[in-house]
């Protein structure tokens, strides 16, 4: 098992990208993490419904939308 002596030195850096939508260039807290959950859920639903041939192209993934996806899916 490698230890800290075997890994290369790490250089920490910061990338600053100001928001163009306001004068201060600030962004709301947590906005970066708000994108992934929808994609993760869509992928999980698609994986679970793969036997039905479901392909998720858009949301929202409400129960009625999932039923519609199953009804209109191309069976594998």
N, C-alpha and C positions, 0 to 999 in steps of 0.2 A: 504494500500500500504506500503510495507516494506521501511524502510529508511536505511541509512548507519549504523545506530546503531544496526540494527537487523542482519546484514550479518556477517559471520565469518571473521577473519583477513586473509588477503591474503599474501602469501609469493611469491615474485617474484624471478625467477631463470633464468638462461641462459644455454642452451645446445649448446655446441660448437662442430661442426662436420667439421673438415677441409677436403677440397677436396683432394682426393688422386691423382688427375690428374696433379698437378703442384707442384713445390718445395715450394712455399709459403703457400699452403693450402687454397688459396683464391677462392671464387666463384664469378661469375658475378652477378651484381645487378639485382634483379627481376626474377631470374631463378626459384625460388620456386613457383611463381604465374603463370608460363607459362604452367603448366600441366592441371590445372582445366578447362580452357575455352573450350578445345576440348571435354572433357567429358560432360560438361554442355550442349554444343550445340548438341552433339550426343543424349543425353537424351531428349532434347527438341524436336528434329526431330522425335525420336522414339515415344514420347508421342503424337505428333501431327498426326503422321501417323499410330497410333494404329488401327484405323478402317480398314486399309488396311493390317494389319498383318505384318508391317515392323519391323524388328529387326536389329539394327545397331551394327555390330561387329567390323568394322574398318572404317577408314577415307581414304582419305579426303571426306568431304561432299560437293562436288561440285554439281551443278545442274544436271549434267549428272549422277553422282553417285546416287543422290536421285531418279531420274527417274528410274534407274536400280533397286534400292531397291524396288520401288513400283511395277515394272513389275515382279520381281522374288519373291515377298512376298507370303507367304501362307495366303490366305484370311481367316479371322476369321468368 
